[in-house]
């Protein structure tokens, strides 16, 4: 066994070890508003429930390791003292991942990730309509754990209202864990699904995804493509060029003549979804734009 003292490691290396070892971790999909009332949405995996009476959740927006700056979520909860914690299930995990992109201040991550803003009953931040459980919270206390990159900030929240989808409830009003189908965070690009274990999603942080709001209307309103599909399609920096699409179609048509017969919108969406199931976002886009 290899052993370290924390001070022997760089912050980035220590961060990586801790996140890979302490896994899987539940995800707080935190919705806030800034001083001007603009929505913000971001996931945090330093999160859990710590009390039922009073009902207390704690999540931690850590200072960025790379430049010691703080996230918009922390600034917002410091000002408004309100937050909605939305539970992430498998059906919206791609859109959740897309929302973690470092968009500039004021950009609405609900729109970028294609998620629905539902007004809350008690607090100002919006709920994520697609989330199976939404927890409106008042912030009781924020505890800064340090002032250097990687330092956490414990946001201690008291739940003031719960919203639970009927679709995840049993006849006795308990939550069916199988129906809830929650996902959790692990190290690197890995996530864990309660039903099937680990799976991988390419991290969007290295690029600025165009977002679901920038997708063509026929794609956004597709009767075939799912929210996860849209999240994958929105996590590209730019769409393929006309030349790239033409070259792709010619090459594919020569090798797979059946592609020539895909001349309906629904047919394109079905074929694109097939490419997405293998993680081939580039080919999916070329099919959609052909």
C-alpha positions, -999 to +999 in steps of 0.1 A: +000+000+000+012+035-009+007+062+017+007+100+017+003+129+040-021+154+024+006+181+024+028+159+002+003+161-026-008+189-049-044+201-042-055+188-076-040+153-069-055+152-034-088+163-048-087+135-074-079+109-048-106+119-024-133+121-051-124+087-065-122+071-031-153+086-015-178+074-040-205+072-051-218+105-037-253+119-040-258+150-062-274+182-051-288+199-082-288+233-067-311+261-081-305+296-070-311+332-081-287+361-080-292+396-066-310+406-098-333+375-097-316+357-126-317+319-123-287+297-118-285+259-118-255+238-109-248+203-095-226+195-064-215+161-052-203+173-018-238+167-005-260+148+019-289+149+044-278+154+081-310+158+101-347+151+099-359+172+128-352+199+118-348+187+081-313+197+072-293+192+040-257+203+036-239+208+003-205+224-004-196+246-034-158+244-032-135+271-043-121+262-077-087+244-075-073+260-106-078+297-098-093+299-063-125+316-075-159+308-061-190+296-080-221+316-087-241+293-065-221+303-034-224+340-042-262+336-047-269+317-015-248+342+005-270+370-008-305+354-009-302+326+018-324+304-004-319+274-026-338+245-042-321+211-041-333+189-069-327+152-069-310+138-101-323+106-116-310+088-147-335+104-171-319+139-166-283+130-159-270+142-193-288+175-189-275+179-153-239+173-166-243+199-193-255+224-167-221+221-149-204+239-178-187+271-167-211+295-184-206+332-178-225+350-150-261+356-159-264+327-184-295+306-175-284+270-171-321+259-172-322+271-208-288+257-217-296+223-204-332+223-217-348+218-183-381+233-171-382+261-145-411+256-121-419+284-096-413+274-060-440+279-033-419+293-005-385+304-019-375+325-049-353+299-068-370+278-094-375+240-092-363+216-119-395+203-134-380+170-145-366+162-111-386+135-092-379+151-058-375+189-053-366+204-019-372+241-012-347+253+014-338+283+035-301+286+042-294+286+079-256+290+079-226+290+055-193+278+070-161+285+050-136+257+055-106+277+041-096+305+017-075+286-008-084+267-040-102+235-031-116+247+002-153+239+008-181+261+019-207+242+039-242+255+030-265+243+058-300+243+045-334+237+062-360+221+040-392+242+041-412+223+014-409+190-004-423+181-038-423+144-048-435+130-081-464+105-078-446+084-104-419+074-079-443+066-050-455+032-038-492+026-028-482+034+008-467+068-002-431+056+004-405+063-023-398+033-046-360+033-050-362+014-083-387+040-098-366+069-084-336+056-104-311+081-088-276+086-100-245+095-079-211+109-086-178+091-085-142+100-095-131+114-129-160+111-155-177+083-137-212+082-123-232+054-106-268+044-114-287+028-086-300+001-110-270-009-129-238+006-113-212+028-130-214+045-163-194+073-179-203+108-192-178+130-210-173+161-188-184+193-204-161+216-184-133+216-210-155+231-237-184+256-239-213+235-250-238+253-273-267+242-250-301+227-256-315+262-262-293+266-293-305+233-309-327+235-341-364+236-332-371+203-349-345+187-327-356+204-294-392+194-301-385+159-313-409+131-305-380+106-306-350+122-289-350+121-251-338+147-226-305+128-223-301+128-261-306+166-261-281+170-233-255+151-254-263+171-285-260+204-266-225+195-253-207+204-285-188+236-292-200+240-328-221+221-353-205+202-382-200+222-414-220+216-446-189+201-461-184+177-432-220+166-433-219+160-471-187+139-468-202+119-439-234+111-458-215+101-489-191+078-470-219+062-450-242+058-480-215+039-498-209+015-468-245+014-456-269+018-485-299+018-462-290+052-450-300+066-484-336+057-474-336+078-443-354+108-457-380+116-431-375+137-400-385+108-377-362+085-395-332+109-390-340+112-353-342+075-348-309+069-366-293+098-347-305+083-314-288+051-324-255+068-328-260+086-295-265+053-278-229+045-287-217+079-276-211+090-312-224+126-309-205+138-341-222+112-363-256+119-347-253+156-356-243+149-392-273+127-396-296+153-381-282+180-404-281+159-436 
